[in-house]
Amino acid sequence: MAKIAVIKTGGKQYKVTSGQQIKVEKLPQEVGETLKFETLLVTEDTGENLEIGKPSLGERVEGKVIEHGKNKKVTVVKYKNKTRYTRTIGHRQEFTKIEISQLA
């Protein structure tokens, strides 16, 4: 089995392996740029050689920006009973698609 790492970006944590593509909150980097992520945990072969950061292990995971885009629309409906009030709005969250290139 491959090496596994837990990274933190955009206030969320992601479990990643080398070569994996993930969608994260929009980042300011341009397409094609490489970036490093704060690593919280690194493990190899599901449990062997486990390294846990307190609070992190530093920037040990590298990724490459593949594209920027918007997710599918989420519809939000507000409704108040007996007052004839209905409001429908939509939201499309922006994302950055990243390919994990290296786990150190």
BAPASE-519528 format. One record per residue: x, y, z of N, C-alpha, C in turn; residue in three letters. Coordinates in Angstrom, 1 decimal, padded with zeros to 4 digits, m for minus. Example, Ala and Ser with C-alpha at 12.3 -4.5 7.8 and 13.67 -1.06 7.14 Angstrom:
residues 2
[pt [013.2 m005.7 007.8] [012.3 m004.5 007.8] [013.2 m003.3 007.8] ala]
[pt [012.8 m002.2 007.1] [013.7 m001.1 007.1] [012.9 000.0 007.9] ser]
This chain:
residues 104
[pt [000.8 m001.2 000.0] [000.0 000.0 000.0] [000.9 001.2 000.0] met]
[pt [000.4 002.3 m000.5] [001.1 003.6 m000.7] [001.2 004.4 000.6] ala]
[pt [002.0 005.3 000.6] [002.1 006.2 001.8] [000.9 007.1 001.8] lys]
[pt [000.4 007.4 003.0] [m000.8 008.2 003.3] [m000.4 009.4 004.1] ile]
[pt [m001.0 010.6 003.8] [m000.7 011.8 004.6] [m002.1 012.5 004.8] ala]
[pt [m002.1 013.2 006.0] [m003.3 014.1 006.2] [m002.8 015.5 006.2] val]
[pt [m003.4 016.3 005.2] [m003.0 017.7 005.1] [m004.1 018.6 005.5] ile]
[pt [m003.8 019.9 005.7] [m004.7 020.9 006.1] [m004.7 022.1 005.2] lys]
[pt [m005.8 022.4 004.6] [m005.9 023.6 003.8] [m007.4 024.1 003.8] thr]
[pt [m007.5 025.4 003.8] [m008.9 026.0 003.7] [m009.7 025.6 005.0] gly]
[pt [m009.1 025.4 006.1] [m009.8 025.1 007.3] [m010.3 023.6 007.4] gly]
[pt [m009.9 022.8 006.4] [m010.4 021.4 006.3] [m009.2 020.5 006.3] lys]
[pt [m009.4 019.2 006.6] [m008.3 018.2 006.5] [m008.7 017.2 005.5] gln]
[pt [m007.6 016.8 004.7] [m007.8 015.8 003.6] [m006.8 014.7 003.8] tyr]
[pt [m007.3 013.4 003.6] [m006.4 012.3 003.6] [m006.0 012.1 002.1] lys]
[pt [m004.7 012.1 001.8] [m004.2 012.0 000.4] [m003.1 011.0 000.3] val]
[pt [m002.9 010.5 m001.0] [m001.8 009.7 m001.4] [m001.2 010.3 m002.6] thr]
[pt [000.0 009.8 m003.0] [000.7 010.4 m004.1] [m000.1 010.1 m005.4] ser]
[pt [m000.2 011.1 m006.3] [m000.9 010.9 m007.5] [m002.4 011.2 m007.5] gly]
[pt [m003.0 011.4 m006.3] [m004.4 011.7 m006.1] [m004.7 013.1 m006.5] gln]
[pt [m005.9 013.3 m007.0] [m006.5 014.6 m007.4] [m007.6 014.9 m006.4] gln]
[pt [m007.5 016.1 m005.8] [m008.5 016.6 m004.8] [m009.0 018.0 m005.2] ile]
[pt [m010.2 018.3 m004.8] [m010.8 019.6 m004.9] [m010.7 020.3 m003.5] lys]
[pt [m010.1 021.5 m003.4] [m010.1 022.2 m002.2] [m010.6 023.6 m002.4] val]
[pt [m010.8 024.3 m001.3] [m011.3 025.7 m001.3] [m010.3 026.5 m002.3] glu]
[pt [m010.9 027.5 m003.0] [m010.1 028.2 m004.0] [m008.8 028.8 m003.4] lys]
[pt [m007.7 028.6 m004.1] [m006.4 029.1 m003.7] [m005.9 030.1 m004.7] leu]
[pt [m005.0 031.1 m004.3] [m004.6 032.2 m005.1] [m003.6 031.8 m006.2] pro]
[pt [m003.0 030.6 m006.1] [m002.0 030.2 m007.1] [m002.6 030.0 m008.5] gln]
[pt [m001.7 030.2 m009.5] [m002.1 030.0 m010.9] [m002.0 028.6 m011.3] glu]
[pt [m002.6 028.2 m012.4] [m002.6 026.9 m013.0] [m001.2 026.5 m013.3] val]
[pt [m000.7 025.3 m012.9] [000.6 024.9 m013.2] [001.6 025.1 m012.1] gly]
[pt [001.3 026.0 m011.1] [002.2 026.3 m010.0] [002.2 025.1 m009.0] glu]
[pt [003.3 024.9 m008.3] [003.4 023.9 m007.2] [003.2 024.6 m005.9] thr]
[pt [002.7 023.9 m004.9] [002.5 024.5 m003.6] [002.7 023.4 m002.6] leu]
[pt [003.0 023.8 m001.4] [003.2 022.9 m000.3] [002.1 023.0 000.8] lys]
[pt [001.8 021.9 001.4] [000.7 021.9 002.4] [001.2 021.5 003.8] phe]
[pt [000.5 022.1 004.8] [000.8 021.8 006.2] [000.4 020.3 006.4] glu]
[pt [001.3 019.5 006.9] [001.1 018.1 007.1] [000.8 017.8 008.6] thr]
[pt [m000.3 017.1 008.9] [m000.6 016.8 010.2] [m000.2 015.4 010.6] leu]
[pt [m000.2 014.5 009.7] [000.0 013.1 010.0] [000.6 012.4 008.8] leu]
[pt [001.6 011.6 008.9] [002.1 010.8 007.8] [002.2 009.4 008.3] val]
[pt [001.8 008.4 007.4] [001.9 007.0 007.7] [002.2 006.2 006.5] thr]
[pt [002.8 005.1 006.6] [003.2 004.2 005.5] [002.7 002.8 005.8] glu]
[pt [002.1 002.2 004.8] [001.6 000.8 004.9] [000.6 000.6 006.1] asp]
[pt [m000.4 001.5 006.2] [m001.5 001.5 007.1] [m001.1 001.2 008.5] thr]
[pt [m000.4 002.1 009.1] [m000.1 002.0 010.6] [001.4 001.9 010.9] gly]
[pt [002.2 001.4 009.9] [003.7 001.3 010.2] [004.3 002.7 010.0] glu]
[pt [005.3 003.0 010.7] [006.0 004.3 010.6] [005.1 005.5 010.7] asn]
[pt [004.3 005.5 011.7] [003.3 006.6 011.9] [004.0 007.8 012.5] leu]
[pt [003.9 009.0 011.9] [004.4 010.2 012.4] [003.2 011.1 012.7] glu]
[pt [003.1 011.7 013.9] [002.0 012.6 014.2] [002.6 013.9 014.6] ile]
[pt [002.1 015.0 014.0] [002.6 016.3 014.3] [001.9 016.9 015.5] gly]
[pt [002.6 017.7 016.2] [002.0 018.4 017.4] [002.4 019.9 017.3] lys]
[pt [001.7 020.7 016.6] [000.4 020.5 015.9] [000.7 020.0 014.4] pro]
[pt [001.9 020.2 013.8] [002.0 019.8 012.5] [003.5 019.3 012.3] ser]
[pt [003.7 018.7 011.1] [005.1 018.2 010.8] [005.8 019.1 009.9] leu]
[pt [005.2 020.2 009.5] [005.8 021.1 008.5] [005.2 020.9 007.2] gly]
[pt [005.8 021.5 006.2] [005.3 021.4 004.8] [006.0 020.2 004.1] glu]
[pt [005.4 019.0 004.2] [006.0 017.8 003.6] [005.3 017.3 002.4] arg]
[pt [004.2 017.8 002.0] [003.4 017.4 000.9] [003.4 018.4 m000.2] val]
[pt [003.7 018.1 m001.4] [003.7 019.0 m002.5] [002.6 018.7 m003.5] glu]
[pt [002.0 019.7 m004.1] [000.9 019.5 m005.1] [001.0 020.5 m006.2] gly]
[pt [000.4 020.2 m007.3] [000.4 021.0 m008.5] [m001.0 021.4 m008.8] lys]
[pt [m001.3 022.7 m009.1] [m002.6 023.2 m009.4] [m002.9 022.8 m010.8] val]
[pt [m004.1 022.1 m011.0] [m004.5 021.6 m012.3] [m005.5 022.6 m012.9] ile]
[pt [m006.5 023.0 m012.1] [m007.5 023.9 m012.7] [m008.3 024.6 m011.5] glu]
[pt [m009.0 025.7 m011.9] [m009.9 026.4 m011.0] [m011.3 026.3 m011.6] his]
[pt [m012.3 026.3 m010.8] [m013.7 026.2 m011.3] [m014.7 026.4 m010.2] gly]
[pt [m015.9 026.1 m010.5] [m017.1 026.2 m009.6] [m017.8 024.9 m009.5] lys]
[pt [m018.2 024.5 m008.2] [m018.9 023.3 m008.0] [m020.4 023.5 m008.5] asn]
[pt [m021.1 022.4 m008.4] [m022.6 022.4 m008.8] [m023.3 023.4 m007.9] lys]
[pt [m024.4 023.9 m008.4] [m025.2 024.9 m007.6] [m025.9 024.2 m006.5] lys]
[pt [m025.9 024.9 m005.3] [m026.6 024.4 m004.1] [m027.8 025.4 m004.0] val]
[pt [m029.0 024.9 m004.0] [m030.2 025.8 m003.9] [m030.6 025.9 m002.4] thr]
[pt [m030.9 027.2 m002.0] [m031.3 027.5 m000.6] [m032.7 028.1 m000.7] val]
[pt [m033.6 027.5 000.1] [m035.0 028.0 000.1] [m035.3 028.5 001.5] val]
[pt [m035.8 029.8 001.5] [m036.3 030.4 002.8] [m037.8 030.4 002.7] lys]
[pt [m038.5 030.0 003.8] [m039.9 030.0 003.8] [m040.5 030.3 005.1] tyr]
[pt [m041.4 031.2 005.2] [m042.1 031.5 006.4] [m043.6 031.2 006.3] lys]
[pt [m044.1 030.4 007.1] [m045.5 029.9 007.1] [m046.5 031.1 007.3] asn]
[pt [m047.6 031.1 006.6] [m048.7 032.0 006.8] [m048.4 033.5 006.5] lys]
[pt [m047.3 033.8 005.9] [m047.0 035.2 005.6] [m046.7 035.4 004.1] thr]
[pt [m046.8 034.4 003.3] [m046.6 034.5 001.9] [m045.2 034.9 001.6] arg]
[pt [m044.2 034.4 002.4] [m042.8 034.8 002.2] [m042.1 033.5 001.7] tyr]
[pt [m041.5 033.5 000.5] [m040.7 032.5 000.0] [m039.5 033.1 m000.8] thr]
[pt [m038.3 032.7 m000.5] [m037.2 033.2 m001.2] [m036.3 032.0 m001.6] arg]
[pt [m035.8 032.0 m002.9] [m035.0 030.9 m003.3] [m033.7 031.6 m003.9] thr]
[pt [m032.5 031.1 m003.4] [m031.3 031.6 m003.9] [m030.4 030.4 m004.1] ile]
[pt [m029.3 030.6 m004.9] [m028.4 029.6 m005.3] [m027.0 030.0 m005.0] gly]
[pt [m026.1 029.0 m004.8] [m024.7 029.3 m004.5] [m023.8 028.3 m005.2] his]
[pt [m022.7 028.8 m005.9] [m021.8 027.9 m006.5] [m020.4 028.2 m005.9] arg]
[pt [m019.9 027.3 m005.1] [m018.6 027.5 m004.4] [m017.4 027.3 m005.4] gln]
[pt [m016.5 028.2 m005.3] [m015.3 028.1 m006.2] [m014.3 027.1 m005.6] glu]
[pt [m013.6 026.4 m006.4] [m012.6 025.4 m006.0] [m011.3 025.4 m006.8] phe]
[pt [m010.3 024.8 m006.3] [m009.1 024.6 m007.0] [m008.8 023.1 m007.0] thr]
[pt [m008.5 022.5 m008.1] [m008.3 021.1 m008.3] [m006.7 020.9 m008.2] lys]
[pt [m006.3 020.0 m007.4] [m004.8 019.8 m007.1] [m004.5 018.4 m007.3] ile]
[pt [m003.3 018.1 m007.9] [m002.8 016.8 m008.0] [m001.6 016.7 m007.0] glu]
[pt [m001.7 015.7 m006.1] [m000.6 015.5 m005.1] [000.6 014.9 m005.8] ile]
[pt [001.7 015.5 m005.8] [002.8 015.0 m006.6] [003.9 014.3 m005.7] ser]
[pt [004.0 014.7 m004.5] [005.1 014.2 m003.6] [004.7 014.2 m002.2] gln]
[pt [005.0 013.0 m001.5] [004.8 012.9 m000.1] [006.2 012.6 000.5] leu]
[pt [006.6 013.5 001.4] [008.0 013.3 002.0] [008.0 012.6 003.3] ala]
